[in-house]
Amino acid sequence: MSYAVLAASLRSAMQRNDQSAISHVVSEMQPADIADFARYEPAYTVLSLLMLLPEAQRGPTFGYLETEQQRDIAEKMTDEELAKLVSSMDADERADLFHLVEPGRQPAILRQLSKRERDDLRKLASYEEGTAGAVMTSEYVAVPEDIDVAEALSLLRASAPDAETIYQIYCVDVQGRLKGAVSLRQLILAAPHLPISELMVEDVVFVTAETPQEEVSRLIAHYDLLALPVINGGERLVGIVTYDDAMDVAEEEATEDMHKGVSIGKLEGSLRSASLYELYRKRVVWLVLLVFANIFSGAGIAHFEETIEAYIALVFFLPLLVDSGGNAGSQAATLMVRGMATGDVRTRDWAKMLGREVGVALGLGLTMALAVSVVGIFRAGTEIAMVVALSMVLIVMVGSLIGMLLPFILQRFNVDPATASAPLVTSIADASGVLIYFALATAILGLPS
Amino acid sequence: MSYAVLAASLRSAMQRNDQSAISHVVSEMQPADIADFARYEPAYTVLSLLMLLPEAQRGPTFGYLETEQQRDIAEKMTDEELAKLVSSMDADERADLFHLVEPGRQPAILRQLSKRERDDLRKLASYEEGTAGAVMTSEYVAVPEDIDVAEALSLLRASAPDAETIYQIYCVDVQGRLKGAVSLRQLILAAPHLPISELMVEDVVFVTAETPQEEVSRLIAHYDLLALPVINGGERLVGIVTYDDAMDVAEEEATEDMHKGVSIGKLEGSLRSASLYELYRKRVVWLVLLVFANIFSGAGIAHFEETIEAYIALVFFLPLLVDSGGNAGSQAATLMVRGMATGDVRTRDWAKMLGREVGVALGLGLTMALAVSVVGIFRAGTEIAMVVALSMVLIVMVGSLIGMLLPFILQRFNVDPATASAPLVTSIADASGVLIYFALATAILGLPS
C-alpha cells in the first residue's frame, strides 16, 4: 500500500483511539515513513505511537525523527519508557539520545545496558560533535586476521543480528589493530579453507575518530564505500561510519553551505521545527553587519554630491549598476565555493581560476554594457550612456574578481569559503561600484562650473 | 602508502617512461585515485595509462573520470583500445560510454559484447537522461520466488562475480515481475530449507524507469537503501540503482541548485573542465535579463526626480535600502528552496510559512531600521532618518515575503523552485524598494514648492 493510504488509515485509527488498528497499520509501514507521519504530531502523540510499535521498529523510527522532536519526546518519557526505547536502538543512535536527555536521566539509560554496551555508549558519547567519532557506530564485524574463510563466515553469522553492516568485515591483529578488510562478496566466493589474510585488502581507507565528518562523507562518496573504518591513536579499530550516515552528513553540509551563501547561520533543527526567534537570530547578524558595510557606499555617494546634483539622471542607473556587479560577483563566488566543497577546485588553482575569470568577466561586462547602452541612450543621452556602459564593464569585472578571489582568501586564513556569501560579495562589490561609477562620471562629464 | 606518495612515484615513473614502474604503482592505487591523478593530464597520457592498468581497474578508473575527459579519451582510442575498455566496464557505465562516442563508432562497442550484453546495452542506452532508467544497472541478482534459502545462495554465488551488488536480492515470478526482496544478511541467518517467499519483504520500495533521478536519490536517502529496484510498465524488474550512484546524483543536484541560486545555468562537466565560452553562456543570460528587469527601478527613480533634486541626501541611502530588501529576500528564498529540495517544506505548507515569515521579517526589519537610524540621524538629520527607518521596515518585509512566496508560486506552475534565485529576488525586491522609499519620502517630506 502507498504511504498516503497508510498515513490516512493511521490518522483515522488514531482519531478513533483504536489501539489494535494503530498497531496493525504501523506494522505495515517503514520506520522512515512512520517518522515522516509523526513529524507533524505533538510529542505526547508520537510517544504513545512509539510505545505501540514492535521493538524492531521503535528504535529506527525514533532515529529518523528530527533532533528537536526527539528531545521533546525524551523529556516526556518515564524512565520505563526510556528503557524500552534504549534497548531497541543502534549503538550510534543510542549515543545521540544519551547527549539529548538531561544529565540527571543519563543513569536511567545506562542501567538498561549490559556492561559491554555501557562501555560502548560512554566511549561513543565522549567524541566531539562533527567528528567521525560522533557519527560512527561500534556495531561492526571484526575478525582475527589469522583465521580462514569458513571460520570468518561463522563468526559473521554470530555477529550478524547486531552489526550495522555485515557486508564489510574488518581484520584485526591480537591488539585489535586494523590489518585489512574483506567484503562478504569475497568471502562467499572464496574457498572455505583459504586464510583470510590471503583474501583481505591491506590498503584500507580509514579515518581517525577526530576526523571532521565532512571529510568522512567525502571519502565515502569518493571511494564509493559501504562503510569507512575509524581507528584511534594506537591504530586500534574503534568503529565504522556507514554510507547512509555519510549521505545524511552530505545533505546537511550542502544545506549549510547554501544557507551560508545568503548569510544564514547554522540552523540546529529543520526549517519547519526552528522557532521564529531562532530564524530571526540566524538571519539578523549578517544583515545588520551588512547595513554597516553599506555605509561605505553611502559615504562614496556623499563624496560625489555635486556631480549627482548636476546630473540627476545618473541616479536612475545606480541600482542597476550596483546590482549587476553584485550579481556577477555572487555567481563567481558560488562557483568557487561549491567547486571547493566538492573538491573540484583546489587552493593552489587560484591563479588559473583568476585568469579564466578575467576572460569570462570581460565577456559578461561587455555584453551587459551593450544591453544597458540601448536603454541609456534612449533615457539619458549619449554622454551619460557612455559613462554607464563603461562603468558596467568595470563594475562587472571588479565584482566578479572580488567574488572569485574572496573564497580563496578566506580559505587561506582557514575561514570556511562558504562565508563568501552573496550578501557579503554584493556589499563589497556595491561600494566599489559606486566609486567607479561616480568617479568615471565626474571625470568624463566634468563638474558644472 | 598515502595518495600523495603514490601520485609522486607515478609522476616520476611517467616522466622516465618506465612502463613496469608505472604498472607497479597503479596496481597499488584505487581506481578513484588514479582518476583523480589523471584529471590534470592530457587525454593521450590518460589513454596510455588506462591501457597499462589491469583489466579489473581499467573500467572503474575510466568511470570515475569527468564526462568531458571521457569524451576526449574515447575520441583518441583505436577500435581495439575501445574494445579493451568496454569489456572491463559495468553495464551502466558501458551505456554512458555508448552515449559518448560518435554514432559511427557505436557498432565497434557492440561487437565486443555477447548477445545478452548487447541487448542490455541497447535497452540501458535508450532511456532518457535524468531518469532512473539512465542511471540504473542491469547487473542485479534476481531469483525465482518459489525456491528455498540454500538454492538462492547458490544462485547468488553464480551471479556474484558480475552483479553490482549481491547484498540485496530481488524475488521475481515467472513473468519476471517484482514480488519481494531479501537481504544477504537475512539469507545468511536463515535456515537453508526455508522458502524464500516466507523470508522476503513484499512491500518493496521501487520506481519506474521514467522516474526522475532526483526522486530516486531522495528515496534511497530517505529509506537508507543499498539499492532501489526499477520496474517497467508491465511491473517487470528491469534494473537497480545503487546507493553510490544516488550519492553522485544528490551531489550533482545540490551543485545545480546552488548555481541556480545565483542564476547560473547547468554546467555539463566540472567547473575546471568547462570552457570559457560555456561559463560565459551559462552566466550571461540571466544577468542580461536582470539588466532589463532593473529598468523598472530606474523608471521608478525617474518618476521621483523632483523629490531627489530637493533632497540629494536621500540618494546616500539608496544602495543600502535596496540591498537590504534583496538580502533579506534572498535569505527567505534560499530557506524555502532548500527546504523544498530536501522535503522539509511541502507546497501545502505555504500559508504556515507565510505566517512565520511575516513574524521573522518584522523582527528583522525593525532591527535593521534601528541600525540605520543611528547612521541616518548623524548623516542627514531626523526627518530623513525617519523616512529611511520606516522604508527599511517595509522594504525588508516586502523583500522577505517576495523571496518566500516566489518558490511556492514557481512550484505551483511546475517551474523548479530553485529558479527563485538571489539575483531574481533581488531585482524584484529592488524595484519595490525604490518605489516604497521615494513614495514615503515624497509623502513625509513633501515636495518643495
Contacts between the chains, C-beta under 8 A, distances in Angstrom:
chain1	res1	chain2	res2	distance
A	1	B	203	7.6
A	28	B	203	6.8
A	30	B	203	7.8
A	30	B	205	7.5
A	30	B	223	6.1
A	32	B	222	5.4
A	32	B	223	5.1
A	32	B	224	7.3
A	153	B	188	7.9
A	156	B	188	7.2
A	157	B	188	6.0
A	157	B	189	6.5
A	160	B	185	5.8
A	160	B	188	6.3
A	160	B	189	5.5
A	161	B	189	7.0
A	166	B	184	7.9
A	166	B	185	5.4
A	166	B	188	7.4
A	167	B	167	5.1
A	167	B	184	7.2
A	167	B	185	7.9
A	184	B	166	7.9
A	184	B	167	7.2
A	184	B	184	6.4
A	185	B	160	5.8
A	185	B	166	5.4
A	185	B	167	7.9
A	188	B	153	7.9
A	188	B	156	7.2
A	188	B	157	6.0
A	188	B	160	6.2
A	188	B	166	7.4
A	189	B	157	6.5
A	189	B	160	5.5
A	189	B	161	7.0
A	203	B	1	7.6
A	203	B	28	6.8
A	203	B	30	7.8
A	205	B	30	7.5
A	220	B	247	7.9
A	221	B	244	7.7
A	221	B	247	5.0
A	221	B	248	7.5
A	221	B	251	6.8
A	222	B	32	5.3
A	223	B	30	6.1
A	223	B	32	5.1
A	224	B	32	7.3
A	224	B	244	4.0
A	224	B	247	7.9
A	226	B	226	7.8
A	243	B	243	5.6
A	243	B	244	7.6
A	243	B	247	7.5
A	244	B	221	7.8
A	244	B	224	4.0
A	244	B	243	7.6
A	246	B	247	7.8
A	247	B	220	7.9
A	247	B	221	5.0
A	247	B	224	7.9
A	247	B	243	7.5
A	247	B	246	7.8
A	247	B	247	6.0
A	247	B	250	7.0
A	248	B	221	7.5
A	250	B	247	7.0
A	250	B	250	6.7
A	250	B	251	7.0
A	251	B	221	6.8
A	251	B	250	7.0
A	251	B	254	7.9
A	251	B	342	6.4
A	254	B	250	8.0
A	254	B	251	7.8
A	254	B	254	3.9
A	254	B	258	7.8
A	255	B	338	5.4
A	255	B	342	6.6
A	257	B	258	7.1
A	258	B	254	7.7
A	258	B	257	7.1
A	258	B	258	5.8
A	258	B	261	6.6
A	258	B	334	5.7
A	258	B	337	7.9
A	258	B	338	5.1
A	259	B	334	6.5
A	259	B	335	7.2
A	259	B	338	7.1
A	261	B	258	6.7
A	261	B	261	6.5
A	261	B	262	7.8
A	261	B	334	6.7
A	261	B	422	8.0
A	262	B	261	7.8
A	262	B	327	7.4
A	262	B	330	4.6
A	262	B	331	4.7
A	262	B	333	7.9
A	262	B	334	4.5
A	262	B	422	6.4
A	263	B	327	7.1
A	263	B	331	6.9
A	264	B	331	5.4
A	264	B	334	7.0
A	264	B	335	6.8
A	270	B	339	7.7
A	270	B	344	4.7
A	271	B	335	5.7
A	271	B	336	8.0
A	271	B	338	7.8
A	271	B	339	4.4
A	271	B	344	5.3
A	271	B	345	6.1
A	272	B	339	7.5
A	272	B	344	5.8
A	272	B	345	6.6
A	272	B	349	7.4
A	276	B	356	6.0
A	276	B	359	4.9
A	276	B	360	5.6
A	276	B	363	7.5
A	279	B	335	7.9
A	279	B	356	7.3
A	279	B	360	4.8
A	280	B	360	5.2
A	280	B	363	4.5
A	280	B	364	6.4
A	283	B	328	7.4
A	283	B	331	5.3
A	283	B	360	7.0
A	283	B	364	6.1
A	284	B	363	7.3
A	284	B	364	5.6
A	284	B	367	5.4
A	284	B	368	7.8
A	286	B	327	8.0
A	287	B	324	6.7
A	287	B	327	5.9
A	287	B	328	6.3
A	287	B	331	7.7
A	287	B	364	6.2
A	287	B	367	7.8
A	287	B	368	5.9
A	287	B	396	7.9
A	288	B	367	6.2
A	288	B	368	6.1
A	288	B	371	5.0
A	290	B	323	7.0
A	290	B	324	7.3
A	290	B	327	6.1
A	291	B	320	6.5
A	291	B	324	6.5
A	291	B	368	5.7
A	291	B	371	4.8
A	291	B	372	5.7
A	291	B	375	7.9
A	292	B	371	7.1
A	292	B	375	7.8
A	294	B	319	6.2
A	294	B	320	4.0
A	294	B	323	5.9
A	294	B	324	7.7
A	295	B	320	7.3
A	295	B	375	5.8
A	297	B	319	4.3
A	297	B	320	6.6
A	298	B	316	4.2
A	298	B	317	6.2
A	298	B	319	7.2
A	298	B	320	6.0
A	298	B	375	7.5
A	298	B	379	7.2
A	299	B	316	7.9
A	301	B	315	5.7
A	301	B	316	5.0
A	301	B	318	7.7
A	301	B	319	7.5
A	302	B	313	7.9
A	302	B	316	5.4
A	302	B	379	7.5
A	305	B	312	5.8
A	308	B	312	6.0
A	308	B	315	6.0
A	309	B	309	7.6
A	309	B	312	5.8
A	312	B	305	5.8
A	312	B	308	6.1
A	312	B	309	5.8
A	313	B	302	7.9
A	315	B	301	5.6
A	315	B	308	6.0
A	315	B	315	5.7
A	315	B	318	7.4
A	316	B	298	4.2
A	316	B	299	7.9
A	316	B	301	5.0
A	316	B	302	5.4
A	317	B	298	6.2
A	318	B	301	7.7
A	318	B	315	7.4
A	318	B	318	6.2
A	318	B	319	6.9
A	319	B	294	6.2
A	319	B	297	4.3
A	319	B	298	7.1
A	319	B	301	7.4
A	319	B	318	6.9
A	319	B	319	7.4
A	319	B	322	5.4
A	319	B	430	5.3
A	319	B	434	6.4
A	320	B	291	6.5
A	320	B	294	4.0
A	320	B	295	7.3
A	320	B	297	6.6
A	320	B	298	6.0
A	322	B	319	5.4
A	322	B	323	7.8
A	323	B	290	7.0
A	323	B	294	5.8
A	323	B	322	7.8
A	323	B	326	7.7
A	323	B	423	7.7
A	323	B	426	6.3
A	323	B	427	6.7
A	323	B	430	6.3
A	324	B	287	6.7
A	324	B	290	7.3
A	324	B	291	6.5
A	324	B	294	7.6
A	326	B	323	7.7
A	326	B	426	7.4
A	327	B	262	7.4
A	327	B	263	7.1
A	327	B	286	8.0
A	327	B	287	5.9
A	327	B	290	6.1
A	327	B	422	8.0
A	327	B	423	4.4
A	327	B	426	7.2
A	328	B	283	7.4
A	328	B	287	6.3
A	330	B	262	4.5
A	330	B	422	6.1
A	330	B	423	7.0
A	331	B	262	4.7
A	331	B	263	6.8
A	331	B	264	5.4
A	331	B	283	5.3
A	331	B	287	7.7
A	333	B	262	7.9
A	334	B	258	5.7
A	334	B	259	6.4
A	334	B	261	6.7
A	334	B	262	4.5
A	334	B	264	7.0
A	335	B	259	7.2
A	335	B	264	6.8
A	335	B	271	5.7
A	335	B	279	7.9
A	337	B	258	7.9
A	338	B	255	5.4
A	338	B	258	5.0
A	338	B	259	7.1
A	338	B	271	7.7
A	339	B	270	7.6
A	339	B	271	4.3
A	339	B	272	7.4
A	342	B	251	6.4
A	342	B	255	6.6
A	344	B	270	4.8
A	344	B	271	5.3
A	344	B	272	5.7
A	345	B	271	6.1
A	345	B	272	6.6
A	349	B	272	7.5
A	356	B	276	6.0
A	356	B	279	7.3
A	359	B	276	4.9
A	360	B	276	5.6
A	360	B	279	4.8
A	360	B	280	5.2
A	360	B	283	7.0
A	363	B	276	7.5
A	363	B	280	4.5
A	363	B	284	7.3
A	364	B	280	6.4
A	364	B	283	6.1
A	364	B	284	5.6
A	364	B	287	6.1
A	367	B	284	5.5
A	367	B	287	7.8
A	367	B	288	6.2
A	368	B	284	7.8
A	368	B	287	5.9
A	368	B	288	6.1
A	368	B	291	5.6
A	371	B	288	5.0
A	371	B	291	4.7
A	371	B	292	7.1
A	372	B	291	5.7
A	375	B	291	7.8
A	375	B	292	7.8
A	375	B	295	5.8
A	375	B	298	7.5
A	379	B	298	7.2
A	379	B	302	7.5
A	396	B	287	7.9
A	422	B	261	8.0
A	422	B	262	6.4
A	422	B	327	7.9
A	422	B	330	6.0
A	422	B	422	5.0
A	423	B	323	7.7
A	423	B	327	4.3
A	423	B	330	7.0
A	426	B	323	6.3
A	426	B	326	7.5
A	426	B	327	7.2
A	426	B	426	7.9
A	427	B	323	6.7
A	430	B	319	5.3
A	430	B	323	6.3
A	434	B	319	6.4
